[in-house]
Amino acid sequence: MKKINFNHILTALFLLSVFFLALNKVEDTDAWTHLSIGKLIWESKGIPDKEFFLYTYHGQPLATNAWLFELIYYLAYNAFNLYGVILLKAAIVTLAFAILFADALRPHRNYAAAVVILTSIVLVSRHRFVERPDTFLMVFLSFTAFALNSYLYEGKKYLYAMPVVAILWANSHPSVILMFVPFAAFIFGGLMQGLANKKYSIFHDTPSKGQIITVAGIFLLSVAASFITPNPVWGEIKGAISYVLSVIFPSSSGQVSSGAATVLSSDWWSQEIVELKKPTWELMKAPYILTIFLAISFALNFRRFSLMHLLFVVPFVYLSLTAVRFVFILAVVAGPLIVRNLSCFLDHPETVKILRHKAFQVFVIMWVVAYSALTVAGVEPFVGSEKVFGFGINDSTVPEGALKYMDRRGIEGKIFNQFHWGGYITWRDFPKRRAFVDGRGVGSQNLLEKMGKARWNDIALDELDDEFRFDAVLLEYTFPKEGTPEIYGEQDIALSSHKWALVYWDDISLVYLKKGGKYDSIIQKDSYWLIKPANGEYSLKKNAADADLLKAAEEELKRSINENGSSRAYAFLGFLYNEAGRYNDAIEAFLKVKDHSAFSHMIWAYNGLAFANGKLGRWDDAIDYYKRSAGKVKDAVTYYNIANLYLAKKEIEPAIKYLKIALDEKPNFIEACDALVSSYGKLGMSQDAEKALIACKGARVDSKAEEHFKKGTQALMDGRHKEAIQEFEHSIKANPYSPAPYSNLGYIYFDIGFYDKALEYHKKAAAVDARFANAYYGIALVYKKYGNLELARKNWEEYLRLEPSGYYSRRAKEELSR
């Protein structure tokens, strides 16, 4: 009987797990743009030179640098619909990891270490298992490293295929410039190791002079081959240099010519788009953890340290720390290196004996099966992104309900949309509907800025409408924080004006139509006059006090429920019933809310269920629902409500526990502070009560100051300057150590032309807190008004030092560039 080869089983199981974990519904909205361009290329029998899809960019050069990828994916769709697209993606990702696995086995053939480490790499990089050219990058970059290592360790000549790979790479993804890194690391690292070995003989696995000459020749041929493409390779090289310079010297504001490089070096994209933001520890821990493990592995393998591999990985460590989207590239590069370093460290007869023991091999097999199952099941920490296993479209990523409504009502033509939905609108509806923008990064930064401002700035919206003449607006929710509308106004204030009407909304999207145009009959029939879903439950409170308004609001919510079964509408209906004292009806409505990717729906449902049950005297149920809400988002009010329910049950100790948590979240929470003092008193804990009472005095001052500040901000938003000035002055009187009200007074006085007073208050804000960035922006505006450009420049530079990202940082950079 033939002996079972556990290594073959491990390999097969690992690759099957990768394929399995790549079988996810289409979620990346850029996929639709790529499919649309692939379809256009196929039907045109060539690459068109003009833009057809976006009406804001019509007639400009077609923005694509991945035509081969787009054509291949469209052919898969044309043959097998979305099944073909998703299967192709899974196959390409699996091919990439098969190459990584083969590379990781060189030279020690440690299958167990390769499987354990690379399964972790799968988890780190799985968020990029999407229908984008990034998957081709995985294949090409991993093959380049594999070919070089195979040539170094075994003399195999996979390297000779690199010129062909370079042609495919250059036509599939602009990242072909990354090919330089492994070749340069091998050539220069190999030369340095060779020179060092002549004197010290410290480096193992050093290429011979003949090998280096061969690699250099293949590299030159590959570079030449990469120019066999219609894509502007030199433009991408210039763009890469510009991007690196913009990271090293953030004040640089230069623009570059190519699409991908423009996106990378654009302030708007790098600050507004999550995947282009720098991966802080809070945002994404993966690059830091990978870097630590890399460093440890190199340290463990100090006896067989490879300068070539260090030079190979360092640029990708740096790249991963500049933007979230590059973290998966570090994972692809780091995985085999960590395996190789650990395998060298573990290359001892006794250790190898343990690794080859059947019990250990069975454990690794069980691990592969377990991590795959846990990841698909969405068990933390295995699930790394919002992926849905299977075929088709992830419905939470596209506005399908809104577009079906537009189909039913015959709403066509130009659509004003947010950038990530443009590709789907094009794929689904072009030429019947045409998108304003998509994810390719075309269009000026000024256009993107206006697009971002349009929903809350009617001037920006009017300017865009005057220029492009669109009749329909399709937006997603902004998910404002608790209390935001009360402080900063409505989220869609520009679209709540007399010029636009809300006609459709569901859990994902909102549709507005222009009044006084061709869709007036639809507006008359479908408008929502009372419900403003973009503002959350805040928009419902005024409707519950009046019986007629309550009935009309209830009818609008039920209309939305009947139309699309919206969980948001059920949650709103529950809030409305709670405000009206109909607690059983509220419970019935909240229980119909579904757990959606926009998890705030469930937070609303849990809080609403807790409130209703509390009013009905079902305190244990109310506590349970509040705890579920707190499990999703830490919130001081939720903890305070839990404490109040325990107090109602005469359970003082757990009440104190949750009051203290509430105050940890919000130190100036005066109601929680008073309740804590009272609770300590009930237990006879006089010393604790005294300490809490002292803390309450400070909290009372902060709370009073915050109340005036909120009123002042609302008055400022409404244009009531006199009232705003009074409220900010009251806020300063209550707490003279907060810089924000001083600075806000400075902006008010600037707006009404009192520049000396504006400068005075901004300087007071800076004196109170030297790190309060807004004060320096205000000071710069005043000095610019005075004509003192040198002092204006210094203060804008200080603002940028304190606040390097955001809308006003971009404005400050524009001012400096002038």
Summary of the structure (lengths in Angstrom):
residues: 818
radius of gyration: 30.4
end to end distance: 81.1
largest distance: 95.1
contacts: 2758
relative contact order: 0.06
helix: 70%
strand: 4%
